[in-house]
Amino acid sequence: MKFLYNFALLCLIFTFNLDALALKNISPKGVAQLDEIIGIIKERHIKTLSEAQLIEAATNGILASLDSYSYFYDSKSLQELNTYTSGEFCGIGIEVKLDKGKAVVITPLTNSPAARAGILAGDRIMSINGTLIEGMTEQTIMKHLLGPPNTKISLMVLRSSAIPNRLQGSNVILNGDGYKALPIKVSMTREQVGLPSITSTFSSDGIFYLKIGAFYENTSKAMEKIESRLKSLQSKNQINGIIIDLRNNPGGLLEQAVTMSNIFIKKGKLVSIFSPKTQKNTDYLAEGDSFKLDEKIPIVVLINKGTASAAEVLAGIFKDHKRAILIGEKSFGKGSVQKFMPLSGGGALSITTALYKTPAGIVIENVGISPDINISTLVSRALKKTKDTGPLDKKISKKENDDFSKRKYIINKAAIIMTNKHQ
């Protein structure tokens, strides 16, 4: 890695039309060392690469050594990124991050080919259509995943799991984290994938179900209609509870999640953006002049391993303010902030600049948000049909000003939703 770092710095020097001694960030000794290294590579290495190729490879090498979310985008990659975030793209519908050189699925998008084929959050992609992806950049991986509609694609993935003894043989692989995992081949067909937004239903029992697929530029506009509906139902005293579904929500724009949380949180801190370099926090506070849902209306929030980034921030807001009961699995643990830095020669860097903190000061990155009630607890309780509800009742009795019986009812309804594979 040190060699790659030094080599990368030398390649970056090529982008400057300056005398080596005039460079601000590299000492003369460093320049001399880098010049020696590049000379050896040009003379001895079997590959002949252009300056542009060396610069891109060097940039990607530096960024990969920093963290899993810092990337280089050339002009073409930026256009593809804009197409992706604009509304539709053709592929299989998965969010991927690089972790120690491995492509990890953050989440399959709702009702996408990947979701229907059984791809899960946390799966590690080994190959795409038989091509090993080790060493690829995230952009190259995405290019392999995208393609014309109605074309076939197959992935070989590793899925960590508890493997029965009868399956523990030569086909069992020990992944980088020391967990046993089985290679699984998954085939599907590419199609136009619409980016998930917001859907809602209001049932006759007074339960308002809100499914938030992701947080994009149009989320707040979609939420305005939801807010108007909630305001009308609340004025008629028709809402008995709300279920907010954040499962397999890969996140998106923080501002959109914060705007949404204002409907449910009356006052106080919503989230902090913490810069380790400056040791400063930037706090987002609840806006007092916006519409607020009656605090007596109980809320349940559904999360799973595919709940990431801004969706985790929203879940953390609900949890720390004790405004909702969280049910499901621990979330993904993507709690860092990336900023786009345009480059003078074209393209841009996406650099991790800060970390998210929940209202209680908890860092989400690599930790995630833990649910108040794990879904396995509810399933086990339902299967055993136990009458001993004491431990569960204690977990869900965090709010004293809402209706306990209503809260229990929507929790049971949420459990049914979470065990329904079609939801």
C-alpha positions as CSV (number, residue, x, y, z in Angstrom):
1,M,0.0,0.0,0.0
2,K,2.9,2.4,0.7
3,F,4.3,1.7,-2.7
4,L,0.9,2.3,-4.3
5,Y,0.6,5.5,-2.4
6,N,4.0,6.8,-3.4
7,F,3.4,5.8,-7.0
8,A,0.0,7.4,-7.0
9,L,1.5,10.7,-5.8
10,L,4.0,10.7,-8.7
11,C,1.3,10.1,-11.2
12,L,-0.6,13.0,-9.9
13,I,2.4,15.2,-10.3
14,F,2.0,14.7,-14.1
15,T,-1.2,16.7,-13.9
16,F,0.7,19.8,-12.9
17,N,2.8,21.9,-15.3
18,L,5.1,23.1,-12.5
19,D,8.7,22.6,-11.4
20,A,8.9,19.8,-8.9
21,L,10.3,22.1,-6.2
22,A,7.3,24.4,-6.6
23,L,4.8,21.8,-5.5
24,K,3.3,22.6,-2.1
25,N,2.4,19.1,-0.8
26,I,5.5,17.0,-1.8
27,S,9.1,17.6,-0.6
28,P,12.1,17.5,-3.0
29,K,13.1,14.2,-1.3
30,G,9.7,12.7,-2.0
31,V,9.8,13.9,-5.6
32,A,13.2,12.2,-6.1
33,Q,11.9,8.9,-4.6
34,L,8.8,9.0,-6.8
35,D,10.8,9.7,-9.9
36,E,13.0,6.7,-9.2
37,I,10.0,4.5,-8.8
38,I,8.3,5.6,-12.0
39,G,11.5,5.1,-13.9
40,I,11.7,1.4,-12.7
41,I,8.1,0.8,-13.6
42,K,8.5,2.3,-17.1
43,E,11.6,0.3,-17.8
44,R,10.7,-3.0,-16.2
45,H,6.9,-3.5,-16.0
46,I,5.3,-5.7,-18.7
47,K,2.4,-3.1,-19.2
48,T,2.7,0.1,-21.2
49,L,0.1,2.6,-19.8
50,S,-0.8,6.0,-20.9
51,E,-0.4,9.0,-18.6
52,A,-4.2,9.2,-18.3
53,Q,-4.4,5.6,-17.3
54,L,-1.7,6.0,-14.7
55,I,-3.4,9.0,-13.2
56,E,-6.8,7.3,-13.0
57,A,-5.3,4.2,-11.5
58,A,-3.2,6.2,-9.0
59,T,-6.2,8.3,-8.0
60,N,-8.3,5.2,-7.4
61,G,-5.5,3.6,-5.4
62,I,-5.2,6.6,-3.1
63,L,-8.9,6.8,-2.5
64,A,-9.3,3.1,-2.0
65,S,-6.7,3.3,0.8
66,L,-8.8,6.0,2.6
67,D,-12.2,4.4,3.1
68,S,-15.0,2.6,1.3
69,Y,-16.9,5.7,0.0
70,S,-14.3,8.0,-1.5
71,Y,-14.2,7.7,-5.3
72,F,-12.9,9.3,-8.5
73,Y,-15.4,10.1,-11.2
74,D,-14.2,11.0,-14.7
75,S,-16.5,13.0,-17.0
76,K,-18.3,9.9,-18.3
77,S,-18.8,8.5,-14.9
78,L,-20.3,11.8,-13.7
79,Q,-22.8,11.6,-16.6
80,E,-23.7,8.0,-15.6
81,L,-24.1,9.1,-12.0
82,N,-26.5,11.9,-13.0
83,T,-28.5,9.5,-15.1
84,Y,-28.7,7.1,-12.1
85,T,-30.0,9.7,-9.7
86,S,-32.4,11.3,-12.1
87,G,-35.0,8.6,-11.9
88,E,-34.3,5.5,-13.9
89,F,-31.5,3.2,-15.0
90,C,-31.2,-0.2,-16.7
91,G,-29.7,-2.9,-14.5
92,I,-30.6,-5.1,-11.6
93,G,-31.2,-2.6,-8.8
94,I,-28.5,-2.9,-6.2
95,E,-26.4,-0.5,-4.2
96,V,-22.8,-1.6,-3.8
97,K,-19.8,-0.4,-1.8
98,L,-16.2,-1.5,-1.7
99,D,-15.0,-2.9,1.6
100,K,-11.4,-4.0,1.7
101,G,-11.5,-4.6,-2.0
102,K,-14.7,-6.6,-1.8
103,A,-17.9,-5.5,-3.4
104,V,-20.6,-5.6,-0.7
105,V,-24.3,-5.2,-1.4
106,I,-25.7,-2.4,0.7
107,T,-29.2,-3.2,-0.3
108,P,-31.3,-4.4,-3.2
109,L,-33.8,-1.8,-4.3
110,T,-37.5,-2.6,-3.7
111,N,-39.1,-4.7,-6.4
112,S,-35.9,-4.8,-8.5
113,P,-34.6,-7.8,-10.4
114,A,-31.9,-8.3,-7.6
115,A,-34.6,-8.2,-4.9
116,R,-36.8,-10.7,-6.7
117,A,-33.8,-13.0,-7.3
118,G,-33.0,-13.1,-3.6
119,I,-30.0,-10.9,-3.4
120,L,-29.6,-9.7,0.2
121,A,-27.9,-6.8,2.0
122,G,-24.4,-7.9,3.0
123,D,-23.9,-10.3,0.1
124,R,-20.3,-10.1,-1.3
125,I,-20.1,-10.2,-5.1
126,M,-17.3,-12.4,-6.4
127,S,-18.0,-12.4,-10.1
128,I,-20.3,-10.9,-12.7
129,N,-21.1,-13.1,-15.7
130,G,-18.0,-15.2,-14.8
131,T,-15.6,-12.2,-14.6
132,L,-13.9,-11.9,-11.2
133,I,-14.3,-8.4,-9.9
134,E,-11.5,-8.4,-7.4
135,G,-9.4,-5.2,-7.9
136,M,-12.1,-3.4,-9.8
137,T,-13.2,0.1,-8.9
138,E,-16.8,0.7,-7.9
139,Q,-17.4,2.5,-11.3
140,T,-16.1,-0.5,-13.2
141,I,-18.3,-2.9,-11.2
142,M,-21.4,-0.7,-11.8
143,K,-20.6,-0.8,-15.6
144,H,-20.6,-4.6,-15.5
145,L,-24.0,-4.5,-13.6
146,L,-25.7,-2.1,-15.9
147,G,-26.6,-3.0,-19.5
148,P,-29.4,-3.1,-22.1
149,P,-32.8,-4.2,-21.0
150,N,-33.8,-7.9,-21.3
151,T,-30.1,-9.1,-21.1
152,K,-29.2,-11.9,-18.8
153,I,-26.7,-11.4,-16.0
154,S,-25.4,-13.8,-13.3
155,L,-23.7,-13.1,-10.1
156,M,-21.6,-15.3,-7.8
157,V,-22.0,-14.1,-4.3
158,L,-20.8,-15.1,-0.9
159,R,-23.4,-15.0,1.9
160,S,-22.2,-15.3,5.5
161,S,-24.5,-17.7,7.4
162,A,-24.7,-20.4,10.0
163,I,-23.9,-23.5,7.8
164,P,-25.2,-27.0,8.8
165,N,-22.5,-29.6,9.4
166,R,-23.6,-31.6,6.4
167,L,-22.8,-28.7,4.1
168,Q,-19.4,-27.9,5.5
169,G,-17.2,-29.3,2.9
170,S,-14.9,-28.2,0.1
171,N,-17.4,-25.7,-1.2
172,V,-17.4,-23.7,2.0
173,I,-15.3,-20.5,1.8
174,L,-13.9,-18.6,4.7
175,N,-14.4,-14.9,3.9
176,G,-12.1,-12.0,5.0
177,D,-14.0,-11.5,8.3
178,G,-13.5,-15.1,9.4
179,Y,-17.2,-16.1,8.9
180,K,-18.1,-19.2,7.0
181,A,-20.0,-18.5,3.8
182,L,-21.4,-20.4,0.8
183,P,-20.9,-19.3,-2.8
184,I,-24.3,-18.8,-4.4
185,K,-25.0,-18.3,-8.1
186,V,-27.9,-15.9,-8.8
187,S,-29.2,-15.3,-12.3
188,M,-31.6,-12.5,-13.4
189,T,-32.6,-10.2,-16.3
190,R,-31.7,-6.5,-16.5
191,E,-34.6,-4.1,-16.8
192,Q,-35.4,-0.4,-16.4
193,V,-35.3,0.2,-12.6
194,G,-37.1,3.1,-11.2
195,L,-35.5,4.7,-8.1
196,P,-37.7,4.0,-5.1
197,S,-39.7,6.8,-3.7
198,I,-42.6,7.0,-1.2
199,T,-45.8,5.0,-1.1
200,S,-48.5,5.0,1.6
201,T,-51.7,3.3,2.5
202,F,-54.3,4.0,5.1
203,S,-56.2,1.0,6.4
204,S,-59.7,0.8,7.9
205,D,-58.2,0.1,11.4
206,G,-56.6,3.6,11.4
207,I,-53.0,2.5,10.7
208,F,-51.1,4.7,8.3
209,Y,-48.3,2.7,6.5
210,L,-45.5,4.8,5.0
211,K,-42.9,3.0,2.8
212,I,-39.8,5.2,2.1
213,G,-37.6,3.7,-0.6
214,A,-34.9,6.3,-0.6
215,F,-34.1,10.0,-0.1
216,Y,-33.7,11.8,-3.4
217,E,-34.4,15.3,-4.7
218,N,-38.1,14.7,-5.2
219,T,-38.7,13.0,-1.8
220,S,-39.7,16.3,-0.1
221,K,-42.2,17.0,-2.8
222,A,-43.7,13.6,-2.4
223,M,-43.7,14.0,1.3
224,E,-45.8,17.3,1.0
225,K,-48.7,15.2,-0.1
226,I,-48.2,12.7,2.7
227,E,-48.0,15.6,5.2
228,S,-51.3,17.0,3.9
229,R,-53.0,13.6,4.2
230,L,-51.7,13.2,7.8
231,K,-52.9,16.7,8.7
232,S,-56.4,15.9,7.4
233,L,-56.6,12.5,9.1
234,Q,-55.3,13.9,12.4
235,S,-57.9,16.7,12.4
236,K,-60.6,14.1,12.1
237,N,-59.0,12.0,14.8
238,Q,-58.8,9.0,12.5
239,I,-55.1,7.9,13.0
240,N,-54.5,5.1,15.5
241,G,-50.8,4.6,14.6
242,I,-48.1,4.9,12.0
243,I,-45.7,2.3,10.5
244,I,-42.7,3.8,8.8
245,D,-40.9,1.2,6.7
246,L,-37.2,2.0,6.1
247,R,-36.2,-1.5,5.1
248,N,-33.8,-1.7,2.2
249,N,-33.6,2.1,2.0
250,P,-30.0,2.9,0.9
251,G,-30.3,6.5,2.1
252,G,-29.5,9.4,-0.2
253,L,-29.8,13.1,0.6
254,L,-29.6,13.9,4.3
255,E,-31.6,17.1,4.0
256,Q,-34.6,15.1,2.7
257,A,-34.5,12.8,5.7
258,V,-34.2,15.8,8.1
259,T,-37.1,17.6,6.4
260,M,-39.2,14.5,6.9
261,S,-38.3,14.0,10.5
262,N,-39.6,17.5,11.3
263,I,-43.2,16.2,10.9
264,F,-42.7,13.8,13.8
265,I,-40.2,15.6,16.1
266,K,-41.4,18.6,18.0
267,K,-38.1,20.1,19.1
268,G,-34.4,19.4,19.8
269,K,-31.4,18.1,17.9
270,L,-32.1,15.9,14.9
271,V,-28.6,15.0,13.7
272,S,-25.0,16.3,13.9
273,I,-22.4,16.3,11.2
274,F,-19.0,15.8,13.0
275,S,-15.7,16.6,11.4
276,P,-12.8,14.6,13.0
277,K,-10.3,17.0,11.4
278,T,-11.8,20.2,12.9
279,Q,-13.5,18.5,15.9
280,K,-16.6,20.6,15.1
281,N,-20.2,19.6,15.0
282,T,-22.9,21.1,12.7
283,D,-26.3,20.5,14.2
284,Y,-29.6,20.2,12.5
285,L,-32.5,21.2,14.8
286,A,-36.2,20.6,14.6
287,E,-38.2,23.4,13.0
288,G,-40.9,24.6,15.4
289,D,-43.1,26.3,12.8
290,S,-43.8,23.2,10.7
291,F,-46.7,20.7,11.0
292,K,-46.2,18.3,13.8
293,L,-48.0,15.0,14.3
294,D,-49.7,14.6,17.6
295,E,-47.2,12.9,20.0
296,K,-50.0,10.7,21.3
297,I,-50.1,8.8,18.0
298,P,-47.8,5.8,18.4
299,I,-45.2,5.1,15.7
300,V,-43.3,2.0,14.7
301,V,-40.2,2.1,12.4
302,L,-39.1,-0.9,10.5
303,I,-35.3,-1.4,9.8
304,N,-33.1,-4.1,8.5
305,K,-29.5,-4.8,7.2
306,G,-30.4,-2.8,4.1
307,T,-31.3,0.4,6.0
308,A,-28.3,2.7,5.3
309,S,-27.0,6.3,5.4
310,A,-29.8,8.9,5.6
311,A,-32.3,6.2,6.4
312,E,-30.2,5.2,9.5
313,V,-30.1,8.9,10.5
314,L,-33.9,9.0,10.4
315,A,-34.1,5.8,12.4
316,G,-31.6,7.2,15.0
317,I,-33.7,10.4,15.3
318,F,-36.8,8.4,16.2
319,K,-34.9,6.2,18.6
320,D,-33.0,8.8,20.5
321,H,-36.1,11.0,20.9
322,K,-38.1,7.9,22.0
323,R,-40.7,8.9,19.4
324,A,-41.0,5.5,17.9
325,I,-40.3,1.8,18.5
326,L,-37.8,0.4,16.1
327,I,-38.4,-3.2,15.0
328,G,-36.2,-5.4,12.8
329,E,-32.4,-6.0,12.5
330,K,-29.4,-3.8,13.1
331,S,-29.0,-1.4,10.2
332,F,-26.1,-1.4,7.7
333,G,-23.7,1.1,9.4
334,K,-23.1,3.7,6.7
335,G,-22.8,7.0,8.6
336,S,-20.3,9.1,6.7
337,V,-20.6,12.2,4.7
338,Q,-19.2,12.5,1.2
339,K,-18.6,15.8,-0.7
340,F,-18.0,16.3,-4.4
341,M,-14.8,18.2,-5.2
342,P,-14.6,19.2,-9.0
343,L,-11.2,18.8,-10.6
344,S,-9.8,21.4,-12.9
345,G,-9.0,18.8,-15.6
346,G,-12.5,17.4,-15.6
347,G,-14.3,14.9,-13.4
348,A,-14.6,15.1,-9.6
349,L,-13.6,13.4,-6.4
350,S,-16.1,12.2,-3.9
351,I,-14.3,12.6,-0.5
352,T,-15.5,11.5,2.9
353,T,-15.3,14.7,5.0
354,A,-17.4,14.0,8.1
355,L,-19.5,11.5,10.2
356,Y,-23.2,11.5,11.2
357,K,-24.1,11.5,14.9
358,T,-27.5,10.8,16.2
359,P,-29.2,13.2,18.7
360,A,-27.6,11.3,21.6
361,G,-24.1,11.7,20.0
362,I,-23.8,8.1,18.7
363,V,-21.6,7.6,15.6
364,I,-23.4,5.4,13.0
365,E,-20.4,4.6,10.8
366,N,-19.5,0.9,11.1
367,V,-21.9,0.6,14.0
368,G,-25.5,0.9,12.7
369,I,-28.7,1.5,14.6
370,S,-30.0,-1.4,16.8
371,P,-33.7,-2.0,16.9
372,D,-35.6,-1.8,20.2
373,I,-37.2,-5.2,19.3
374,N,-35.5,-7.7,17.1
375,I,-37.9,-9.3,14.6
376,S,-36.8,-12.8,15.7
377,T,-38.2,-11.9,19.1
378,L,-41.7,-11.2,17.7
379,V,-41.6,-14.3,15.4
380,S,-40.5,-16.5,18.3
381,R,-43.2,-15.1,20.5
382,A,-45.9,-15.7,17.8
383,L,-44.8,-19.2,17.1
384,K,-44.8,-20.2,20.8
385,K,-48.0,-18.3,21.3
386,T,-46.8,-17.4,24.7
387,K,-49.0,-15.5,27.1
388,D,-46.0,-14.0,28.9
389,T,-45.8,-10.6,27.4
390,G,-44.0,-8.9,30.3
391,P,-40.5,-8.6,28.7
392,L,-41.9,-7.4,25.4
393,D,-44.3,-5.0,27.1
394,K,-41.4,-3.5,29.1
395,K,-39.5,-2.8,25.8
396,I,-42.4,-1.1,24.1
397,S,-43.6,1.0,27.1
398,K,-41.2,3.9,26.5
399,K,-43.8,6.5,25.9
400,E,-46.2,7.3,28.6
401,N,-48.5,9.8,26.8
402,D,-49.7,7.5,24.0
403,D,-52.2,4.6,24.1
404,F,-50.4,1.4,25.1
405,S,-53.0,-0.9,23.5
406,K,-52.7,1.0,20.2
407,R,-48.9,0.7,20.4
408,K,-49.1,-3.1,20.9
409,Y,-51.6,-3.4,18.0
410,I,-49.4,-1.6,15.5
411,I,-46.3,-3.6,16.7
412,N,-48.2,-6.8,16.0
413,K,-49.2,-5.5,12.6
414,A,-45.6,-4.4,11.9
415,A,-44.5,-7.9,12.7
416,I,-46.9,-9.3,10.1
417,I,-45.6,-6.8,7.5
418,M,-42.0,-7.8,8.2
419,T,-42.7,-11.5,7.8
420,N,-44.6,-10.9,4.5
421,K,-42.1,-11.5,1.7
422,H,-44.2,-9.5,-0.7
423,Q,-43.9,-6.3,1.3
